[in-house]
Amino acid sequence: MLKRESTWECMAKFVRAVFPMLIVLRLADQKEPVMDKLYFYVRRMDKTLNQSKIILDDLQHNTHEISWRLLSMIKDDESNDYDDSEASDENNDNTDSETDDEASLGQKVIDIWNKRRNKLVNDFAIAGWMLSPIPDIFEDSTANMTGEHRDAIDRLLKKMFATCLADDSDELALTMNTFWEEFEHFKSKSGQFDKSYIWSSQNRDLTLGKSHLWHKKNSYVQTKILGKFACRVCSKIVGMGSAERNWGDVKHLKSDKRSHLSAEAVEKQATIFGASSSETWIQNVTIFTNSSGLTFGLS
């Protein structure tokens, strides 16, 4: 089965159809700050949904619908939330189940994506997208920014810098106006951002996608509000992957006999244990290249 070219062609089409979704999944598992990239790839997935549906429906047809039946078993994360109004209407339930059973593979993927999309799009993700200096994201936010996106930044600015200020206070007005003035300079590459070297393709912070470091060097000191705001927004990680890995380290150390370890001692030992495990794994990695030219790392 795996040696057939048709199998790999089928898998290549499937990966192509859901590739932006896989990137979003990878972002949520990274230890690095990627808040400025999240909304960009969510938008990319939204744009490719129709084309992805065509590809996935074609795959389903060519494989005679055998390989995709497990999707009908996938339930939404919120399905455990009991709703009396929905439970009381049996006709609606039957209609929904029939519609779900009849949905094509592409439509099922779209439904799964739409149920989770709203949890990915928040004020932090939108603000990171609008403040990212990475060329592709910078151009995308410049061309597609709307009033709703600016409202998201207003809410986040007030929450982070002016929580105790009244909506009609002069201090809040000064903070908002200062930020948007600096933001216009940022987007037009003028004022304190009128320096060709900070936008150069040779700038490692841009090529490596380190927006928070770029702002730390080029806007934190040069601006009053935007730099501090951008550093805090762009330096956030997206998912809980790091927390899960750290908790795994803690479970190795905090056994039954050592259950009374203090938080400070656990933190120090977990840090040492995690660093040691990473070094051991790197030393045992074997790199090989398969016949297709793809490189993998296996321990």
Residue pairs with C-beta under 8 A, 6 or more apart in sequence:
1 7
2 8
8 292
10 59
10 62
10 63
13 55
13 58
13 59
14 55
14 56
14 59
15 22
16 55
17 48
17 51
17 52
17 55
17 56
17 59
17 106
17 109
18 52
18 109
19 48
20 41
20 44
20 45
20 48
21 45
21 113
23 41
23 44
24 38
24 41
24 42
24 45
24 120
27 34
27 37
27 38
27 41
27 238
27 239
28 238
28 239
28 240
28 241
29 239
29 241
30 237
30 238
30 239
30 241
31 237
31 241
31 242
31 245
32 237
33 210
33 211
33 212
33 234
33 235
33 236
33 237
34 209
34 237
34 238
35 124
35 125
35 128
35 233
35 234
35 235
35 236
35 237
35 238
36 128
36 129
36 131
36 132
36 134
36 137
36 211
36 233
36 234
37 128
37 132
37 134
37 137
37 209
38 120
38 125
38 128
38 129
38 238
39 120
39 121
39 125
39 126
39 128
39 129
40 129
40 132
40 136
40 137
40 140
40 141
42 117
42 120
42 121
42 125
43 140
43 144
45 113
46 117
49 110
49 113
52 106
52 109
52 110
53 104
53 106
53 107
53 109
53 110
54 106
55 106
56 104
56 105
56 106
56 109
57 104
57 105
57 106
57 107
59 68
59 105
60 68
60 104
60 105
60 106
65 105
68 105
68 108
71 105
71 108
71 109
72 100
72 101
72 108
74 108
74 112
76 115
77 115
77 116
78 115
86 92
86 93
87 93
100 108
100 111
103 111
123 152
123 153
123 155
123 156
123 159
124 156
124 233
124 236
126 149
126 152
126 153
127 152
127 153
127 156
127 229
127 233
128 211
128 233
128 234
128 236
129 137
129 140
129 141
129 149
130 141
130 145
130 149
130 153
130 183
131 183
131 186
131 211
131 215
131 226
131 229
131 230
131 233
131 234
132 138
132 141
132 211
132 234
133 198
133 199
133 205
133 206
133 211
133 214
133 215
133 218
134 206
134 209
134 211
135 201
135 206
141 149
142 187
153 179
154 176
156 229
156 233
157 175
157 176
157 179
157 225
157 229
158 165
158 172
160 229
160 232
161 175
161 225
161 229
162 169
162 171
162 172
162 175
165 171
165 172
165 175
166 172
175 225
178 224
178 225
179 225
179 226
179 229
182 191
182 192
182 219
182 223
182 224
182 225
182 226
182 227
183 226
184 190
185 191
185 192
185 193
185 194
186 193
186 219
186 226
189 199
192 219
192 222
192 223
193 218
193 219
193 222
195 218
197 203
198 214
198 217
198 218
199 206
200 206
201 207
203 214
204 210
205 211
205 213
205 214
205 217
206 214
211 230
211 234
212 230
212 231
212 234
212 235
215 227
215 230
215 231
215 234
216 227
216 231
219 226
219 227
219 230
220 227
220 228
220 230
220 231
221 227
245 274
246 270
246 274
249 270
249 273
249 274
249 277
250 266
250 270
252 273
253 261
253 266
253 269
253 270
253 273
254 261
254 266
261 269
281 299
284 299
285 297
285 298
285 299
286 297
286 298
286 299
287 295
287 296
287 297
288 295
288 296
288 298
289 295
289 296
290 296
